[in-house]
Structures are given as C-alpha cells and as structure tokens.
Amino acid sequence: MPTWLILAVTLVALVGGPSGVVWAAYLGTRTPPVPAVQASDPTTLTIDSLGLRGVGVLPMALKHGALNPPDNPRLVGWWNQSADAGAATGTTLLTAHKVHSGSAVFEHLVELKPGATVVVGGASGSYAYVVQDVRVLTKDRMAAEAGRLFSQDGPHRLLLVTCEDWDGKEFASNSVVTAVPAPVVPPSTPGSSRR
C-alpha cells in the first residue's frame, strides 16, 4: 500500500470524516529535515498563559495505519516524522485528544493569543516559540490547507492541533496554532552597553 494512502487513512481518527483523508495524505510524504545539532525530540510542553507546565510529550508513529495521540487527554503526542524541537527547518507537529466533557490538556488551546510563548523541552534543552496565528478550521478547510500546514520545507515552526466544536456526536473542526522560534537575544558582555 502506498505511504500516502496509509497516512491518509491514519489521520482520519484525529480529524474525522472523509475530508481528513485529503490533508492527512500530506503528512510524511516528505523526508523530515536533518535537525540542527542542538535539536531534539520534544519531551515536555509549557504554555504559561494556559496554565500548562511541563506537560509530557510522547512520540507518535504510524501504527497499524493510524496516527493517534496518546489515549490520556492530559498528554501530548509528537509525530516522530515531523521536525525535532529546535530544528533549523520543518514543522514540529504536536497534537492531543480533546474530550467533549473538558479536562483535556488542549481544552483551551483556541484561547491562545498571538504573541504568547510556548516552550517545548527536549534532551538538549528548551526551545521557545512565539504564537503567530490561532485558527479554527473546518475539516474541509483543514484539507485545503494541509500541504502548507504540514510542510517539512521552509523555516522551522511549531504546529499545535486539537479537535474543536463538539456537536453532540463528533468534533466538527480543529484548532490550529502556528508558532515560530522566539528570537534569541545574546547575553550582554561586561563593559558592553545596549541602547
């Protein structure tokens, strides 16, 4: 079975519905970038503005044709074919289940504001990101934007995704947060002045 077809079927569980097949096919169709030396697999997630500190991040891989976040809605999954935290290029994809009764780690993800800081921890250190965009996309819109959203080309960024808009039977949409690496400010040296 072609890889793109396996991936298409894989993410239907995350997004749901036939349109999920369209955007899911884009994940993993490209070779992940070679991470920078300091890049590492994500292991923790902190979003102070949402009260999330040191939330566990577990790797997710295709398993029996499916890519599923951890069953525990208080944990986050990192798709291990996406970029490492701190990589020079590519998209780091983190996702978590949302439960219609609340209490999931990404329950308030849609409330993030542009400019908020997201910190992803890994074995090599912590990587700060600044939220650029927070959107709720219908399944059809998600499918239409999949190629751009999940691209492993171009400058590095972080993508946080969860379900949204519970209609009593299923989630109708997805919250999608895009964040970029925070600027690194070099420490000042004795005798130097900053203006």
C-alpha positions as CSV (number, residue, x, y, z in Angstrom):
1,M,0.0,0.0,0.0
2,P,1.5,3.4,-0.9
3,T,2.7,5.5,2.1
4,W,0.4,8.4,1.2
5,L,-2.6,6.2,1.4
6,I,-1.6,4.8,4.8
7,L,-1.2,8.3,6.0
8,A,-4.5,9.4,4.6
9,V,-6.3,6.6,6.5
10,T,-4.1,7.3,9.5
11,L,-5.3,10.8,10.4
12,V,-9.0,10.3,9.8
13,A,-9.2,9.3,13.5
14,L,-7.6,12.6,14.5
15,V,-9.7,14.9,12.3
16,G,-12.6,12.6,11.3
17,G,-14.7,12.5,8.2
18,P,-13.7,12.0,4.6
19,S,-12.0,15.4,4.3
20,G,-9.5,14.2,6.8
21,V,-8.2,11.8,4.2
22,V,-7.2,14.8,2.0
23,W,-5.0,16.7,4.4
24,A,-3.7,13.5,6.2
25,A,-2.0,12.4,3.0
26,Y,0.4,15.3,3.2
27,L,1.9,14.2,6.5
28,G,5.0,12.2,6.0
29,T,5.2,12.5,2.2
30,R,8.5,14.3,2.5
31,T,11.7,13.3,4.3
32,P,12.0,15.1,7.6
33,P,14.7,17.7,7.6
34,V,18.1,16.9,9.2
35,P,17.8,18.7,12.5
36,A,20.3,21.2,13.8
37,V,22.9,19.8,16.2
38,Q,21.0,21.2,19.2
39,A,17.6,20.0,18.1
40,S,15.9,17.2,20.0
41,D,12.8,15.1,20.3
42,P,10.1,17.1,22.2
43,T,9.5,15.7,25.7
44,T,7.6,18.4,27.6
45,L,5.3,21.3,26.7
46,T,4.8,24.5,28.7
47,I,2.2,27.2,27.9
48,D,2.1,29.5,30.9
49,S,-0.8,31.6,29.5
50,L,-2.9,28.4,29.6
51,G,-1.6,27.2,32.9
52,L,0.3,24.2,31.3
53,R,3.7,23.5,32.8
54,G,5.9,20.5,31.9
55,V,3.1,18.5,30.2
56,G,4.5,15.2,29.0
57,V,5.0,14.8,25.2
58,L,5.2,11.3,23.8
59,P,6.3,10.3,20.3
60,M,3.6,9.0,17.9
61,A,4.3,6.8,14.9
62,L,2.2,5.1,12.4
63,K,0.8,2.0,14.0
64,H,-1.5,-0.3,12.0
65,G,-2.1,2.5,9.6
66,A,-3.1,5.1,12.3
67,L,-1.5,8.1,13.9
68,N,-3.2,8.6,17.2
69,P,-2.3,11.0,20.0
70,P,-1.8,9.4,23.5
71,D,-5.1,8.0,24.9
72,N,-4.6,10.1,28.0
73,P,-6.0,13.5,27.2
74,R,-3.6,15.1,29.7
75,L,-0.6,14.1,27.5
76,V,0.5,15.5,24.1
77,G,1.8,13.5,21.1
78,W,4.6,14.5,18.8
79,W,4.5,13.0,15.3
80,N,8.0,11.5,15.2
81,Q,8.3,12.0,11.4
82,S,7.9,15.8,11.9
83,A,10.8,18.1,12.7
84,D,12.5,18.0,16.1
85,A,12.1,20.9,18.5
86,G,14.8,23.4,17.7
87,A,15.3,22.2,14.2
88,A,16.5,24.6,11.5
89,T,13.7,23.7,9.1
90,G,10.4,21.9,9.0
91,T,7.3,21.8,11.1
92,T,7.2,20.2,14.6
93,L,3.6,18.7,15.0
94,L,2.2,18.3,18.5
95,T,-1.4,17.1,18.9
96,A,-3.6,15.9,21.7
97,H,-7.1,14.5,22.1
98,K,-9.8,16.7,23.3
99,V,-12.8,15.3,25.2
100,H,-16.2,16.8,24.9
101,S,-16.6,16.9,28.7
102,G,-13.4,19.1,29.2
103,S,-10.3,18.3,31.2
104,A,-8.0,17.7,28.2
105,V,-4.6,19.3,28.1
106,F,-5.5,21.2,24.9
107,E,-9.0,22.1,26.2
108,H,-8.3,25.9,25.9
109,L,-5.8,25.8,23.0
110,V,-8.1,28.1,20.9
111,E,-7.8,30.8,23.6
112,L,-4.1,31.3,22.9
113,K,-3.3,34.8,21.7
114,P,-0.7,35.8,19.1
115,G,2.5,36.8,20.9
116,A,2.0,34.1,23.6
117,T,5.1,32.0,24.4
118,V,5.1,28.2,24.0
119,V,8.2,26.3,25.4
120,V,9.0,22.8,24.1
121,G,11.5,20.9,26.2
122,G,13.8,18.2,24.9
123,A,17.0,16.3,25.9
124,S,19.2,19.2,24.5
125,G,17.3,22.0,26.3
126,S,14.2,24.1,25.9
127,Y,13.0,25.8,22.8
128,A,10.8,28.9,23.0
129,Y,8.3,29.7,20.3
130,V,6.0,32.7,19.8
131,V,2.4,32.2,18.7
132,Q,1.7,33.8,15.3
133,D,-1.7,32.5,14.4
134,V,-4.6,30.8,16.1
135,R,-7.4,29.5,13.9
136,V,-10.4,27.1,14.0
137,L,-10.6,25.3,10.7
138,T,-13.4,23.2,9.4
139,K,-12.5,19.7,8.2
140,D,-12.8,20.9,4.6
141,R,-10.6,24.0,5.2
142,M,-8.0,21.8,7.0
143,A,-7.9,19.6,4.0
144,A,-7.5,22.5,1.6
145,E,-4.6,23.9,3.7
146,A,-2.9,20.6,4.5
147,G,0.0,21.0,2.1
148,R,1.1,24.3,3.6
149,L,0.2,23.4,7.2
150,F,2.2,20.2,7.4
151,S,5.1,21.1,5.1
152,Q,8.5,20.0,6.2
153,D,10.1,22.5,3.9
154,G,11.0,26.1,4.8
155,P,11.8,27.8,8.1
156,H,11.2,25.9,11.3
157,R,7.9,26.3,13.1
158,L,5.7,24.6,15.7
159,L,2.1,23.5,15.0
160,L,-0.3,22.6,17.8
161,V,-3.5,20.8,16.7
162,T,-6.6,19.5,18.5
163,C,-10.3,19.0,17.9
164,E,-12.9,21.7,18.3
165,D,-16.6,22.3,18.0
166,W,-18.2,19.3,19.6
167,D,-21.7,18.9,18.1
168,G,-23.0,16.2,20.4
169,K,-21.7,13.4,18.2
170,E,-18.3,14.4,17.0
171,F,-15.9,17.3,16.7
172,A,-16.6,19.4,13.6
173,S,-13.4,21.4,13.4
174,N,-9.8,21.7,14.5
175,S,-7.9,24.3,16.5
176,V,-4.6,25.0,14.8
177,V,-1.9,27.1,16.5
178,T,1.2,28.2,14.5
179,A,4.2,29.4,16.4
180,V,7.7,30.4,15.2
181,P,11.0,30.2,17.1
182,A,11.4,33.0,19.6
183,P,14.3,35.4,18.8
184,V,17.4,34.6,20.7
185,V,18.9,37.6,22.5
186,P,22.6,37.1,23.1
187,P,23.7,37.8,26.7
188,S,25.4,41.1,27.2
189,T,29.1,41.0,28.0
190,P,30.7,43.0,30.8
191,G,31.5,46.5,29.5
192,S,29.1,46.4,26.6
193,S,26.1,48.7,26.5
194,R,22.8,48.2,24.9
195,R,20.7,51.0,23.5
